[in-house]
Amino acid sequence: MAGESLRVAVIGGGIGGLATANALLRRGMDVHVYEQAPALGEIGAGVLITPNSLRLLDRFGVGEAVARVGARVGEGSRYYRSDGETVAPILTADSNGWNGMFGVHRADLVGVLADALPADRVHPGHRATGVSQDERSVAVAFENGEEVRADAVVAADGIHSVLQRYVAEPSAPVDSGSVAYRGLVPAERVPWWPKGISQLWMGEQRHFLVYPVRGGTLINYVGFVPSHEKTVESWTAEGDVEALRKEFATWDSPVPRLLAEVERTNWWGLYDRDPLTTWTRGRLSLLGDAAHPMLPHLGQGANQSIEDAVALSVFLADATADDVPDALRRYEDLRRRRTTEVQVGARANGRRYDSHYDNLSERDAEIAGSVRFRSWLYDYDAESAARGALAAG
C-alpha cells in the first residue's frame, strides 16, 4: 500500500503517542516515537478504558493484554448521593451489551502499548524543542542536538505541548476550581469492598470515585474537592492524607472507611483548555491532550487519544508523502467535532457530580438520563467513522 513508505515521527511516549505508533505500524508505516523522559513510564493511578477505545485496542492486538493487567468493571456500578442514597446505575457496556470497561493502572497501559512495539521504534531522552517544515518534509529538533526528518509529525506531547505553538495560538488553562486527590489502596486491606464495580458518590462541591485496577488487587480512588488556590497541572504532588479524610469524614460510611486505609495520596490541579481553532499546520498535527485537554469527569482523556490514533491511521494509510497535509486536515475535521462535544460534556458532568444545583432531584434526573450520552460515547467506532469520512471524499 502507498502508506508503507510514509515516515511518521510521534512526539510523546504516553498513552496517546504509543497508541498512535501501534495504529500506524499496523498499517505499515515507518513510525518512531520520541519521548522526553529517560525511560517510558506513567506516574499516577488508574484510568478507565471504555468500550469505544477497547474495541480499537482489540483490533491492533492488545485488548487481551489490557484485560490481563486491568480489572473488569461491570454490572452493579452505581452513582450515589453523599449519604449513600442510590441515584442511578453507571453504564459500563455499549448498546450491544458488550461489557468492555476495565480499570487499568496507567503504568500498566503504557507498558502494554510499548511492549507491542519493536524496541527500536521508541526513543527515550528526546525532548522536542522545535519544528520546521517545507513542502516536501518536516523536521523536529531535540534538546540533545539530534534532528529527525519525516513526512508527518504527530504531537502527542500532552497538555503542556511544546509543539502546539507551531500549529495554533496556545489557549490559556481554565481552572475548574477543584483539585483531585488520587491514589491506590491494596484490596486485601479492604476485604469488604465490593469486587468488579465502579462507585461514585456526589455531594456539595465534591465527589468521590472508586474502581478496581490491576486484576482487582488494588482499589483506585479519586476525591474531588474545591480549591481556590492556584494549583499545578500535575498529579505527582504529594497530598495531605488527613486533609483528604476531613473532606469526606461525614459521607456514606464506605468512603471514610476506605480513606482510613490510605497511607499516601497525590493531588492534581484540574484544568482544561477551550477548544483550539485548529490542530493541524502542514505536516504537523496535534493528538490527545495536546489537541483537546479535558476534565476527567467522563473518564475520556485516554480513550479519546486512542480514538484519535486510530482515526489518524485510517487517513494516512493510503496517503503518499504529497497527500499528508490533506490527510491531516481530514483527520482534524473528523475528530475535532467529537472531542469538542466530549470536552464540553466533561465540564457539564463535573457540575453535576459536584451538585451545583438548587434542586438535587433535577441533578439526579440528569445523571439517570446521561445513559444516552454515555451510549453515544461508547457505541462510537472511530475506525468506521474515519473510513466513512474517507469514502465520502
Secondary structure per residue as TSV (DSSP state, phi and psi in degrees):
chain	resnum	aa	ss	phi	psi
A	1	M	-	360.0	159.3
A	2	A	G	-63.1	-33.8
A	3	G	G	-66.9	-14.1
A	4	E	G	-61.1	-28.7
A	5	S	G	-86.1	-9.1
A	6	L	-	-68.3	133.5
A	7	R	E	-101.2	121.7
A	8	V	E	-125.0	128.2
A	9	A	E	-104.4	122.7
A	10	V	E	-104.1	122.4
A	11	I	E	-99.6	112.5
A	12	G	-	118.2	121.8
A	13	G	-	-106.5	33.8
A	14	G	S	-89.0	-160.7
A	15	I	H	-60.8	-47.3
A	16	G	H	-64.0	-44.6
A	17	G	H	-66.0	-42.6
A	18	L	H	-70.9	-36.3
A	19	A	H	-63.3	-39.4
A	20	T	H	-62.3	-44.8
A	21	A	H	-61.4	-42.5
A	22	N	H	-62.6	-44.2
A	23	A	H	-66.0	-41.3
A	24	L	H	-71.4	-40.6
A	25	L	H	-63.6	-37.3
A	26	R	H	-58.3	-30.0
A	27	R	T	-98.6	15.4
A	28	G	T	87.4	13.7
A	29	M	-	-87.6	156.8
A	30	D	E	-89.4	91.4
A	31	V	E	-115.5	139.1
A	32	H	E	-132.6	143.6
A	33	V	E	-108.6	134.1
A	34	Y	E	-120.7	117.4
A	35	E	-	-116.5	135.7
A	36	Q	S	-71.5	-30.9
A	37	A	S	-70.5	155.7
A	38	P	S	-68.7	-16.3
A	39	A	S	-152.5	151.3
A	40	L	-	-67.8	147.0
A	41	G	-	172.4	165.8
A	42	E	-	-141.0	122.5
A	43	I	-	-91.9	147.4
A	44	G	S	134.1	-154.7
A	45	A	-	-132.1	-117.2
A	46	G	E	-94.2	163.7
A	47	V	E	-143.6	141.2
A	48	L	E	-91.5	124.7
A	49	I	E	-97.9	114.7
A	50	T	-	-100.3	166.8
A	51	P	H	-55.2	-33.9
A	52	N	H	-64.0	-27.9
A	53	S	H	-102.5	-27.8
A	54	L	H	-63.9	-37.3
A	55	R	H	-64.1	-29.8
A	56	L	H	-74.8	-41.6
A	57	L	H	-62.0	-36.3
A	58	D	H	-56.9	-40.8
A	59	R	H	-70.5	-29.6
A	60	F	T	-103.4	28.6
A	61	G	T	85.7	13.2
A	62	V	-	-117.9	6.1
A	63	G	H	-60.1	-43.4
A	64	E	H	-66.0	-36.6
A	65	A	H	-66.6	-39.1
A	66	V	H	-61.9	-42.9
A	67	A	H	-62.7	-36.9
A	68	R	H	-67.1	-41.6
A	69	V	H	-87.2	-15.0
A	70	G	S	-96.6	-166.5
A	71	A	E	-138.0	125.0
A	72	R	E	-64.5	136.9
A	73	V	-	-116.9	120.9
A	74	G	-	-143.2	-147.8
A	75	E	T	-57.1	140.3
A	76	G	T	104.4	-7.7
A	77	S	-	-69.4	140.7
A	78	R	E	-143.9	151.9
A	79	Y	E	-97.9	140.2
A	80	Y	E	-133.2	155.0
A	81	R	E	-73.5	166.4
A	82	S	T	-63.3	-22.0
A	83	D	T	-88.5	1.2
A	84	G	S	100.5	-5.2
A	85	E	-	-66.6	130.1
A	86	T	E	-70.1	135.1
A	87	V	E	-103.2	-50.5
A	88	A	E	-170.0	160.1
A	89	P	E	-69.7	154.6
A	90	I	-	-95.0	126.5
A	91	L	-	-71.1	127.5
A	92	T	-	-125.7	8.2
A	93	A	S	-136.5	162.7
A	94	D	-	-83.9	-176.6
A	95	S	T	-69.8	-15.2
A	96	N	T	-87.9	2.7
A	97	G	-	81.4	8.9
A	98	W	-	-75.7	116.4
A	99	N	-	-82.9	90.9
A	100	G	-	-119.8	56.1
A	101	M	-	-127.4	129.7
A	102	F	E	-132.5	139.9
A	103	G	E	-86.8	126.2
A	104	V	E	-133.0	135.6
A	105	H	E	-67.9	135.8
A	106	R	H	-57.0	-40.7
A	107	A	H	-62.3	-36.4
A	108	D	H	-67.7	-40.2
A	109	L	H	-66.4	-42.8
A	110	V	H	-59.0	-42.1
A	111	G	H	-62.2	-42.5
A	112	V	H	-62.0	-46.6
A	113	L	H	-67.7	-38.0
A	114	A	H	-69.7	-40.6
A	115	D	H	-64.9	-23.9
A	116	A	T	-78.6	-7.5
A	117	L	S	-103.0	147.4
A	118	P	-	-59.8	141.2
A	119	A	G	-58.5	-31.6
A	120	D	G	-77.7	2.2
A	121	R	G	-94.1	-8.3
A	122	V	E	-117.3	129.6
A	123	H	E	-127.1	92.3
A	124	P	-	-69.2	170.0
A	125	G	S	71.1	25.8
A	126	H	-	-122.6	96.6
A	127	R	-	-92.0	114.1
A	128	A	E	-68.2	139.2
A	129	T	E	-120.0	-19.1
A	130	G	E	-175.3	167.8
A	131	V	E	-135.4	140.9
A	132	S	E	-136.4	149.5
A	133	Q	E	-151.1	159.6
A	134	D	-	-134.1	-168.0
A	135	E	S	-67.0	-21.9
A	136	R	S	-103.4	-26.0
A	137	S	-	-162.0	176.8
A	138	V	E	-136.3	143.1
A	139	A	E	-123.9	140.1
A	140	V	E	-113.6	129.1
A	141	A	E	-98.2	144.3
A	142	F	E	-120.5	156.0
A	143	E	T	-60.4	-28.6
A	144	N	T	-79.3	4.5
A	145	G	S	95.0	-10.3
A	146	E	-	-78.7	158.7
A	147	E	E	-136.2	138.3
A	148	V	E	-121.6	132.0
A	149	R	E	-110.4	140.4
A	150	A	E	-149.7	174.4
A	151	D	S	-81.9	-27.7
A	152	A	E	-149.2	147.0
A	153	V	E	-122.4	131.3
A	154	V	E	-111.5	116.5
A	155	A	E	-90.3	100.7
A	156	A	-	-113.5	43.9
A	157	D	-	-100.1	25.9
A	158	G	-	84.1	-175.7
A	159	I	T	-64.6	-24.9
A	160	H	T	-101.0	35.0
A	161	S	-	-48.6	127.1
A	162	V	S	-74.8	-32.6
A	163	L	S	-88.8	-9.9
A	164	Q	G	-56.3	-37.0
A	165	R	G	-66.9	-15.6
A	166	Y	G	-83.4	-4.0
A	167	V	T	-113.7	-47.3
A	168	A	S	-149.6	161.0
A	169	E	-	-64.0	120.1
A	170	P	-	-57.5	137.4
A	171	S	-	-86.9	148.1
A	172	A	-	-72.5	148.2
A	173	P	E	-64.8	140.0
A	174	V	E	-107.5	113.6
A	175	D	E	-77.4	125.7
A	176	S	E	-77.1	-14.1
A	177	G	E	83.3	9.1
A	178	S	E	-131.8	157.9
A	179	V	E	-124.6	157.2
A	180	A	E	-117.2	127.1
A	181	Y	E	-92.9	131.8
A	182	R	E	-141.6	154.8
A	183	G	E	177.5	-167.0
A	184	L	E	-133.4	143.2
A	185	V	E	-125.4	127.4
A	186	P	E	-58.3	130.8
A	187	A	G	-60.7	-29.1
A	188	E	G	-65.1	-20.1
A	189	R	G	-83.4	-14.0
A	190	V	-	-131.7	64.8
A	191	P	T	-61.5	-18.3
A	192	W	T	-81.5	-10.0
A	193	W	S	-70.5	134.3
A	194	P	-	-65.0	145.1
A	195	K	S	-92.0	146.1
A	196	G	S	71.3	23.1
A	197	I	-	-135.9	163.4
A	198	S	-	-110.0	144.0
A	199	Q	E	-135.2	139.4
A	200	L	E	-135.7	121.3
A	201	W	E	-102.5	140.1
A	202	M	E	-124.0	130.6
A	203	G	E	-143.9	-171.7
A	204	E	T	-65.2	111.5
A	205	Q	T	59.1	19.0
A	206	R	E	-145.2	153.8
A	207	H	E	-153.4	161.3
A	208	F	E	-137.3	122.4
A	209	L	E	-118.1	138.5
A	210	V	E	-139.7	137.3
A	211	Y	E	-157.4	159.8
A	212	P	E	-83.7	155.4
A	213	V	E	-138.1	173.1
A	214	R	G	48.9	58.6
A	215	G	G	65.8	18.2
A	216	G	G	84.5	2.8
A	217	T	T	-78.8	-16.8
A	218	L	E	-127.6	144.0
A	219	I	E	-105.1	119.0
A	220	N	E	-91.1	128.3
A	221	Y	E	-124.2	151.1
A	222	V	E	-139.8	122.6
A	223	G	E	-110.8	119.0
A	224	F	E	-100.4	124.3
A	225	V	E	-135.2	155.3
A	226	P	E	-72.2	149.4
A	227	S	-	-153.4	133.8
A	228	H	-	-106.1	6.2
A	229	E	S	-84.9	150.2
A	230	K	-	-73.6	118.0
A	231	T	-	-114.7	169.5
A	232	V	-	-93.1	151.6
A	233	E	S	-85.0	71.1
A	234	S	-	-151.2	144.2
A	235	W	S	-107.5	21.1
A	236	T	-	-102.4	-4.4
A	237	A	E	-73.9	136.9
A	238	E	E	-69.5	132.0
A	239	G	-	-103.8	167.7
A	240	D	-	-96.2	110.1
A	241	V	H	-62.1	-41.9
A	242	E	H	-64.7	-38.8
A	243	A	H	-62.7	-40.3
A	244	L	H	-62.1	-46.5
A	245	R	H	-59.9	-39.4
A	246	K	H	-64.0	-34.6
A	247	E	H	-61.9	-28.5
A	248	F	T	-123.4	20.0
A	249	A	T	-61.8	-31.8
A	250	T	T	-100.7	8.8
A	251	W	S	-80.1	174.2
A	252	D	-	-42.2	134.2
A	253	S	T	-55.2	-32.3
A	254	P	H	-59.8	-29.5
A	255	V	H	-68.5	-57.3
A	256	P	H	-64.3	-29.8
A	257	R	H	-65.0	-40.9
A	258	L	H	-65.6	-43.9
A	259	L	H	-66.1	-23.7
A	260	A	T	-63.9	-21.5
A	261	E	T	-94.4	-1.7
A	262	V	-	-77.5	128.6
A	263	E	-	-102.1	-30.4
A	264	R	-	-150.5	154.6
A	265	T	-	-145.6	154.8
A	266	N	E	-115.9	153.2
A	267	W	E	-122.4	158.6
A	268	W	E	-140.7	119.0
A	269	G	E	-73.4	129.5
A	270	L	E	-95.0	113.4
A	271	Y	E	-132.8	152.2
A	272	D	E	-133.5	-165.2
A	273	R	E	-134.3	151.3
A	274	D	-	-65.1	148.1
A	275	P	-	-54.9	137.9
A	276	L	-	-71.5	154.2
A	277	T	S	-76.2	-25.3
A	278	T	-	-154.5	153.1
A	279	W	S	-110.9	-10.7
A	280	T	E	-130.4	139.1
A	281	R	E	-141.2	111.5
A	282	G	T	60.4	-116.7
A	283	R	T	-99.2	10.3
A	284	L	E	-114.8	130.7
A	285	S	E	-138.3	151.3
A	286	L	E	-94.6	155.8
A	287	L	-	-150.1	146.1
A	288	G	G	66.8	-142.1
A	289	D	G	-62.1	-23.1
A	290	A	G	-65.5	-27.0
A	291	A	T	-100.4	-38.5
A	292	H	-	-147.9	64.2
A	293	P	-	-60.7	136.9
A	294	M	-	-137.4	155.3
A	295	L	-	-68.1	158.2
A	296	P	G	-84.5	10.3
A	297	H	G	-79.8	2.5
A	298	L	G	-119.2	-1.0
A	299	G	S	62.1	38.5
A	300	Q	-	-117.3	1.4
A	301	G	H	-56.6	-56.5
A	302	A	H	-67.3	-39.2
A	303	N	H	-64.7	-39.7
A	304	Q	H	-69.9	-31.7
A	305	S	H	-63.6	-40.5
A	306	I	H	-67.2	-40.7
A	307	E	H	-59.1	-45.6
A	308	D	H	-53.2	-47.4
A	309	A	H	-58.8	-47.0
A	310	V	H	-70.9	-42.0
A	311	A	H	-60.5	-43.9
A	312	L	H	-58.8	-41.5
A	313	S	H	-63.8	-32.9
A	314	V	H	-66.2	-45.4
A	315	F	H	-68.7	-29.8
A	316	L	H	-89.2	-12.8
A	317	A	H	-55.8	-45.7
A	318	D	T	-110.8	18.6
A	319	A	-	-83.7	145.9
A	320	T	-	-89.9	172.5
A	321	A	G	-58.2	-37.7
A	322	D	G	-68.0	-26.1
A	323	D	G	-80.6	-12.3
A	324	V	H	-55.5	-49.5
A	325	P	H	-56.9	-40.8
A	326	D	H	-68.2	-40.0
A	327	A	H	-62.6	-39.6
A	328	L	H	-67.6	-37.3
A	329	R	H	-64.6	-38.5
A	330	R	H	-70.5	-36.5
A	331	Y	H	-57.4	-48.5
A	332	E	H	-61.5	-44.6
A	333	D	H	-57.2	-40.3
A	334	L	H	-72.3	-48.1
A	335	R	H	-78.7	-31.8
A	336	R	H	-66.3	-34.8
A	337	R	H	-63.4	-46.4
A	338	R	H	-68.6	-46.9
A	339	T	H	-67.4	-29.7
A	340	T	H	-64.0	-42.0
A	341	E	H	-62.6	-38.1
A	342	V	H	-70.3	-40.8
A	343	Q	H	-57.4	-49.4
A	344	V	H	-64.7	-40.2
A	345	G	H	-64.2	-36.0
A	346	A	H	-65.8	-40.4
A	347	R	H	-61.6	-46.2
A	348	A	H	-63.4	-39.1
A	349	N	H	-67.2	-34.3
A	350	G	H	-60.9	-39.2
A	351	R	H	-65.1	-36.9
A	352	R	H	-66.5	-49.4
A	353	Y	H	-61.5	-33.6
A	354	D	T	-92.4	12.3
A	355	S	T	60.1	40.7
A	356	H	-	-82.2	61.6
A	357	Y	-	-138.2	142.4
A	358	D	S	-72.8	-30.8
A	359	N	-	-121.2	107.6
A	360	L	H	-67.6	-22.7
A	361	S	H	-64.0	-35.5
A	362	E	H	-65.3	-43.4
A	363	R	H	-60.2	-45.8
A	364	D	H	-63.1	-37.4
A	365	A	H	-65.2	-38.0
A	366	E	H	-66.5	-40.1
A	367	I	H	-62.0	-45.8
A	368	A	H	-62.9	-37.9
A	369	G	H	-78.2	-9.9
A	370	S	T	-69.3	-6.6
A	371	V	H	-57.5	-31.2
A	372	R	H	-66.6	-42.8
A	373	F	H	-68.4	-40.6
A	374	R	H	-62.9	-38.8
A	375	S	H	-63.5	-41.0
A	376	W	H	-59.3	-40.8
A	377	L	H	-64.0	-50.3
A	378	Y	H	-80.8	-27.0
A	379	D	H	-79.9	-15.8
A	380	Y	-	-67.5	136.0
A	381	D	-	-116.7	102.5
A	382	A	H	-62.3	-34.6
A	383	E	H	-68.0	-46.0
A	384	S	H	-64.5	-39.1
A	385	A	H	-62.8	-41.6
A	386	A	H	-67.5	-39.2
A	387	R	H	-63.0	-39.9
A	388	G	H	-64.8	-42.2
A	389	A	H	-64.9	-38.2
A	390	L	H	-66.8	-40.9
A	391	A	H	-68.8	-30.1
A	392	A	H	-71.5	-16.8
A	393	G	-	83.4	360.0
